[in-house]
Amino acid sequence: MGFLRRGLALPALLLSLVSSAYAHDAGVKATGNTVSFQVNLTWDDYQPAGIPRKMILANGQFPAPALRLKQGDDVEFLVNNEMPLPTTVHFHGVEQQGTPWSDGVPGLSQRPIPPGESFLYRWRATNHGSYFYHAHHRGQQEDGLYGAIHILSDESIERPFALISESQQDIQAMKLAETESIPIMLSDVRKLTSEELWNAEKAMGRDAVCANALLVNGKGSVTCLGQETLDKYTSVAQRGVLGNQSLTDIGCLPPNNLLAQGPWPHNLSAIPPTVFSECIPSTGLTERFYPDATNAYASFDLISAAFVSTITFSIDEHPMYIYAVDGNYIEPIKADGITITNGARYSVLVKLDKPRGDYTVRVANTGLNQIMYGTALMTYHNRNGTSQQHPSVPSINLVGSPTGNHTLLDETAIVPFAPQDVTQVDVAQTVILTLERYNASYTWTMGNSSFPLELEMDSPLLFYPQTGSKNFTLATHNGTWVDLIFDVANAVQPPHPIHKHSNKFYVLGSGNGKWNYTSVAEAAKHMPESFNFEAPQIRDTFATLPAATGPNWMAIRYHVVNPGAFLLHCHIQIHQSGGMALALLDGIDEWPEIPEEYQLVETEEESELKDDGF
């Protein structure tokens, strides 16, 4: 078959990429304002957390190499697919302004990259802050294809550091720390590959809600806590779901606990080993961070590439100043721990004012689904003065709860550093999207139906928007404002981290109870305390409330300014694979003209579709 796009063959010289001063990670070459980046993807044996399994390696490593950019850089990101599997790469949080063909979603912006083929993504780093790239074909992010992106703000952009300290010396130290911000990718790993897990879900008729280990930058171990410890830390909420049962030896809700699984048939005899139990301890690598203690501060980009886990993060004895969320500066907030939902990013400053030595970095799953934790280390490598000779004092426990007088970030307290008032905008569409299970325990809705994985192999909607089913698409007009209401229809659902591709959205509000309104304006008259129009959070990933005892809702608003086909979905991988997704046909009235080099080599069927007109 023909390759995806014509005109993407590159001379061999361009493929010989080297490092540069700022874009310094493997496979990067900076040329003026253009940064070229190459990843060679292979399907190899690997042992994350000491677990032997197949993984996607990028340039021979896991996680994939980090990409460091400056705001305004043009990016050329070449993917060589040396795997026996098709794949794509999505740049999470990058708005793809004017480049919707580089969003990396099969069935929307491209066809999957076949084995042995290559694909060149081109886009501009218009935003600043912390982002990441990851596989977007089926569940392949679970197989290890994800890497950090940091886009350094233009000098003209005001930083919020003066709100942390009035000292010019401190402010300069914070600016320096930001330029050297250290990526910390938080994730979980399972013993099964993504396809093995998907087949297991179909066979057993229920979703696989647990993992085998937490990873910090791809490193970690399998820790078996023992039943006594698990019973000690089982929460009241978990006991309400468990009844007379206990968590399994991997800290997971037992598979025969079907309270939240609905009335559909299940075949628990089809459950593979390790999915819900069979804890086998292993000793993997431990990540260690070496911030430059000659500077007064260190900056870290905390990035959740987790698949099912909601991870709380802390560094012993080091409170954090959260200064940016999802790439946008906020009014800094001081906290000892941060709970990070799947796909979200938090940039933090840490003051390096303790004795030199090792400080434990702690990560813990905080969802009802599982008790699981992991550790890493932060080491002062070159600081004068006394040395720490004792174990560092934790800020959180094994389940992510704060210890002593320590605090976790209050998500509702986040205020944008440059707030935007969206009170007076004219809303053209209000769309209510129902989130609930759909015809099986492992399939989900976002709207009227369940978005099937098979659509990834269809003709991409960017090229053939007229083929999109109304059940799976939402069409908008360019320049208009759209309100999306996520109606979590029933109880015992976890928080759903909703990720919108392309430009960011405004989080207007959320609440418990059924959504019974036709518009946000109507709802705001009845419960004004539930909404924030003057300074709403600006996000590309934000979670609904947990639905413990009944339904709830969340309202977001976005401005249609980038015509193209973009995905809206839950970033819990089993929910996305299970169909909790919707294709946004944004700006359908001003559909983009696709450059010649990105045109498809059409099949006969696709030529007929185009002849039908649009």
N, C-alpha and C positions, 0 to 999 in steps of 0.2 A: 504494500500500500504506500501511497505517497506520504511524505512527512507533513507535519502540521502546518507549517508556514513556508512560503517561498522566500528566497533571498536571505536566509539566515546563515549560510555557510560562511565561515570566517577564515582568513589566511592563517596558516600555522604559526606565523610570528606572533599574532595577537594572542594565541592560546598559551604562549610561554610567559605567564604572568609572574611578576616578582613583587616584593614588599616595598612599602614606601613609609615615609616618616609618620603620617597619621593613620592612614589605612594600612595598618601594619600586620594584620593577621594573614594566615595562610591563603594564598591564591589571590591576593589583592594587588592591583596596580593603579596608582593615581596618575592621571595625565591632565594637568591643568585642573579644570573643574569637573572632569569626568573620571569616575572611579570604575575600573573594570575588575570584576570578581568572578572567579571560576570555582565551581564545585564539581568534582567527579564522584558520582554516587555509585556505591557498590553494596552488594547484599552478602554480608560476611558473618562468620562465627565471631561472637563477642561474649563478654561476661560482665554485664553491668551488675553491680552489687554482688559479684561472684556467681551470678545466675547464667549458666550457659544457654545461649539462644541465638537465633539469627537477628541481625540488626542492619539498619541502613547506616553506612559510614559515609561521611562526606570528607573527601581528601584523606581518607584513612582514619578519621577520628570521630569521636562521639563525646559531647555534642558537636554539631557542625561548627566550623570556625566563625568567630565573631566578625562582624562588619562594622567598621568605624567610619563615619562620614561627617562632613560639615554641611550645615543647612544650605541648600541651593545646589549641592553637587548633583550632577547627572550620573546615574548608575547604569552600568551594563553588567548584568548578572547572568553568566553563562552556566547552564546546567548540562553536564554530560551524563546521560543515563546509562551506566554500565551494569545495571541490574537486570535480572530476568523479568522484572515487573515494570509496568507503566507507572508514571508518577507525574506530579506537578509540584511547584513551590509557590507558596503564598507569602506575602510580606505583610505580616499582621500589624495593623494600625497605620500602615502607609496609605495615604489617601488616593494614590494613583490619579491625581488630577490631570486630566487630558490623556491618560494612558490606560484606559480600562482593559486593553488587551494584555496587560502585564500583571493582572491581579492573581493569576495562577489558580483559578477554580475550574476544574474540568466540567464541561457541560454548560458553563456560563461564559468564561472568557477564552477558553482554549480547549483543544482535545488533549488527553493525557499524552505525555512524552513517551513514545514506545521504547522498549529495550534497544540499546545500541544507537539511539538518536540523541540529538542535542537541541536545546532551546535557549534563545537569548531574550531575557527580560530587560526592558529599558524603562526607567522611570526617574523622576526627579525627587530629591529629598526636600520637599517643600516644608514639612514640619520639622520640629526639633524634639529631642528627648529619646526615651527608651522604647524600642520596638523589638520584634524578632521575626525570623522567617521560619517556615515549617512546611512539611508536606501537606497537601490538601487533597490527595487522592485516597478515597476510602478512609481507612483508619490508620494510614501510614505514619502519622505523627507519633503514634504509639511505638513505632518501630525505630525511632531514634533520629529522624530527620528534623532537627530544630537547632537554630543558632541565634545568638544575640545580635541586635543592631543598635548602635548608639549614634544619634545624629546631634552633633554639637551645635548649640544655638549660635546664630549670627551675632556678631558683636553689638549690633544695634538693638538686640532684644534685652529688655531689662530683666535682671534676675531678682528673685525675692530674698536674697541672702541678708540684706540689711534688716529684715524682720527677725533674723536670728541673733545678730550681733551688730552693734553700732561701731565696733572697732574696724577701722579700715584694714588692719593687718589680718583680722579674722575673715573679712569679706574677700580679700585677695586670696587667702588660703582656701576658701570655699570655691572660688572661681577656678583655682588651679586643680582642686580635687575633682570638680566637674569635668574638666578636660581629660582627666585620667580615670573617669568613672569605671569601676570594676563590675563586669556583668556577673550576676549570680542567677543561674537558671535553676529553678526549682521544678522538680518533676517526680513522677512515680513510674514504676516499671513492673511488668508482669512476666511470668515465665512463658506465657503463650504469645505468639506473634498476633498482630491485629487480625489477620484473616482466621487464624485458629480460634481466636476469641469470638469473632463474629459467627463463625460456624457453630461454636459451642452455645452461643445465645440462642440461635435458631433451633438447635437440637433440644436444649433444655427448656425453651419457651419462657425464659426470664432473663433479666439483665444481670450482667456481671459487675457488681458494684465495688469490688475491692481490688487492691494491688498487693504486690509482694514486698516492695521496698520503696522508700523515699530517696531521691537522689539530689545532691547539690553539685551542679555542674557535671552531671553524669556519674558522680561517685557516691558510694554508700554501701551498706551491708544489710543483709536480712537478719533482723533481731527477733527472737522468739521470747516474748515477755513472760510467758507462763501464766497459767489460769488464775493464780492468786493475785498477781499484779493486774491482769485484765479485769478481774472482778472488782478490784479496789477502785479502778479508774472508770468503770462503766458509769455513765451519767444517768441522771434521773430520766432524761428524755429517751436515752437508749433503753432503759429498763421498761419504759412505757411501751416501746415497740417489741421488746424481747419477750415480755410476759414471764413465764417460768423458765425460759431458756437462758443460756449464757453465750457470750461471743465465742467464735471458734478460735483455734490456736493461732491463727494469723490476725486475731482481733476483729474479725469480720462478722457482720450479721449472718446467722446461719441460713443456708439456702432454703430450708423448709419454712422459714419465717416469711410468709407470703402476704402479710398485712397490707403492704403497699403495692403488691403486684397485680391486683385486679382479678376479675373472675375467669381469666382465660386458662386454657389447659397448660400444664407443666409436666415435664418429664425429668424429674430430679435424678433418675438413674443415669442420665446422659451427661451429668456434670463431670468434666475432666478433673483430674487431681490438680491441686494448687489454686484453683479458681476461688474457692471459699475457705479452704483449710489446707492442712499438711504443711505446717511451718518447718522449713529446713534451714537452720541457721547457716550463714555464710559470711566470710570476711572479705569485703571488697576494699577498694581504695578509699581514702579519706581526703576530701578536698581541703586545702589549706590556703588561706589568703594572707598575703604579705603587703599590707598597705605601707606606703612610704611615711614612716613616723617622723621624718624631718619636717613634714608638713603637719599643720595642726589638725587637719581634717582629712577624712577619706570619704569618697562617694561610692555608693553601690547602686546598681540598677537591679532591683529584684523583679524577676520575670517568671511568671507561672506558666510553664509548659506542661502542667499536670493534666492527666486524662480523666481521672475520677476523684482525685483528692483535693480538698480545700486546705491549703497549707498555711499554718501560722509560723512566722519567722522571728527569731530574736538573736541577739549577740550578747552573751553574758556581760554584765556590768557596763554595757555601752548603750545608753538610750539613743534613739535615732530621731533626726529631724527630717520628716517627710517633706520634700520640697517640690515634687512633681509626681503626677499620676497620669498614666497613659500618655506620657509625653508632654503634658501641659503643666506649667508652673502653677502651684497653689500657694496660699498663705501657709507658711511652714507650721507643722504640728509636731510636737515632741511626744514620742511614745516608746515604750520598751519592746513592744511586739506588734506585728502587722499580720492580719489575716488576709491572704491573697487568693482571690478566686481565679479559676482557670482562665488564662489569657490576659489577665490584668498585669500592669507594671507599675512599680513604685520606686522612685528615685529618692535615696536617703543620704544624709550627711551624718557621719559619726565623728565625734570629737575624740582625738587620740591623746587622751590625757591621763591614762592609767600606766602603772609600771609595765616595763617590757615583759613579755611572756606569752603564754597561750591562753586564748579566751574561746570557750566553746560556742559555736554557732549551732542553734537548735532549730529543728523543723519538726512540726507535728501535724498530722491530719486532724482537723477539727470537725469533720462532718459526722453525722450519726452512723454512717456506713461502716466505720472502722477505727480502731485505735492502732496507730502506727507512727513511729517517730524515727528521726535520724539526726546525725550530727556532722559538723565540719569544724574547722579551727581557724581563728584569726590570730596571727602572730605578729607582735611588734618585733621587727627584725633588727632595727638599728637605732633604738631609742636609748638615750642615756638615763642614768639613775638606777633605782633599785629594780630588782627582778621579782616577778610574782612567783612564789614558791608553793602555792596552794591551788587546789581546783577552783576554777572561777565559779561565781555565784549565779545560778540560773534566774532568768526573768519569767520563764514559762515552764510548765510541767510537761509530762508525757502526752497530754491531750491538748496542749496549746493554751491552757488557762494560765492567767498571770499568777505569779507567786508573790507573797508579801504585799508590798505597796506598789508593785509594778503595774503598768497600764498597757492596754492594747489600744491601737488606733480606733477612734470612733469615726466610722465611715461617714456618718451624718454631719460631722463637724468640718468636712472638707469644703473650702471656699476657693474658687479660682483666683489666682493672683491678678488676672485681668478679667473680671466678671463681665458677662454679657447679659443684658436684659432682653428677655424674649416675651415680654408681657404683651406688646402691641402688635405682634406679627399677625398676619391674616392666614389662618390655617385652612388650607384647601381640602385636606383629606384627614379623616380620623378613621383608623383601621384597628379593629379589635381582633387580637390574635390569641386563640385559645391554646394553652399549654396543658396537655394531658396525655396519658397513654392512649394508643390507638390500635384496637383489634388484637393486641398481643402485649405481653408485659415488657417487651424489649423494643417496641416501636412507639413513636411519639408524634404529636402534632405540633405545628406552629401555624394555626389558622384552621382551614377546613379539612386538611388531609395530611398525610405523612409523606415527606419528601424522600423518594426512594433512591438508594445508591445507584441504581441502574441509570438514572438521569445523567450521571457523570459521563456516560458513553454516548449520549445523544449529541446531535449537532449543537454547537455552542450558541446560547441565546444572544450573545453579542452580535453574532453574524446572522442569526435567524430568529429575531425576537417574536415574529408572528407565530412561531411554533409553540410558544410557552402556554401551558395549560393554566387556566384561571385558578385551579386548585393549588398550584405551586408557584405562582407569580403575583406580584403587585406592581402595577404600572403607575408611574407618577409623571407630572409635567415639570419641565425645567423651570427653575426660579420659584417654585412653590414651597410652602412649608407643610410638613406632614407630621401628624401625631400618631404614634403607635402605642397601643395599649396591650400589655401582656397580661392576659387573664389566666392566672394559675387556677385551674378549674376545680381542683379538689385537694383534699388533705394528703399528708404524708408524701410530699414532694420536696426534694432538696432545693436550695437556691439554684436558679438557672442563670449562669453567667452569659448574658446575651452579647454577642459580638456582631457589630455592623461593619461590613467592608466599605471602603471609600471613606467619605468624610465623617467626622465625629458627630455625636448627637448630644443633646441637652437632657439631663435627667430631671424631669419635672417633679416627680413624686412617686410614692408607693404607699400601700396600706393593706391592712387585713380586711377580709370580707369580699363579697362578690361585687364586681364592677357592674353597676346598673345604670350607666349614663351613656348618652349619645356623643358627648364631647368632653374634653378637658375643662372647657369653660363652664359647662353645666355642673360637672363634678366639683369644681373649685368653689361654686356658690354654696354647696352643701357642706364641704369640708375644706375650707381654705387653709387650715393648718397642715394639710397633707401635701401642699404644693410649694414650690420655690421657683418663681419666674424671674426674680430680680438678679439672682446670682446662682443659677443652677450649675451643678457639676458638668464639665465637658469631658465626655468619655467616648471610647470606642468599644469598651467591654464593661458591663455593669450587671450585677446579679439581682434577680428578684428576691423577695423575702423568702425565708424557708416557710413552707406550708405545713406546719406541724399538726394543727387541729382543724383546719378549714381552708377555704380559698383565699387568695390575695391577688393583688394587681400591681403593675408598675407602668408608669407613663413616661415616654421619651418623645422628643421633638427633634426633627432635623430639617435642614434646608437643602433642597435638591439643586445642586450646583455642578454636578459632574455626571453628565449623561453616560449611561452604560449599564451593563448587567452585573449586579453585585449581590453577594450572598448575605443574608441575615440568619444567624443560627445560634444555638446554644453551644458553648465551647467545652462542655463535658463530652468527651469523644463518643461514649456509648449513646448519648442522646442525639448528637449530630448524625452518627451512622444510623441511628434508629429513626431519623426523619424529622427531627425538630429543627427545621430550616425552611427558608422562603427565599425565592429569587426576586430581588428588587430590580425592575426595569425602570431605572431612574431617568427622567428626561426623555420619555418615549417620543415626545414631539420634536426633539432636537437631537436625534440619534447620531452618534459620532461617525465620522468617516474614517474608515480603517486604513492605515498606511499600506502601501503596496507590499512592503516586506513582511507584513503580518497577515496578509490575505491567506485564506485557506486554500489548499489544493483540494478542490471540491470533488465529492462523489457525485455520481449521476443523480442520485436522489436529492442531494443538496442543490444541484443546479436547477432541478425542477421546483424546489422550494423557493429559490430566488426568483425564478420566472413568475411565480405567483404574485410577486410584488409585495411591498410593505408600505 
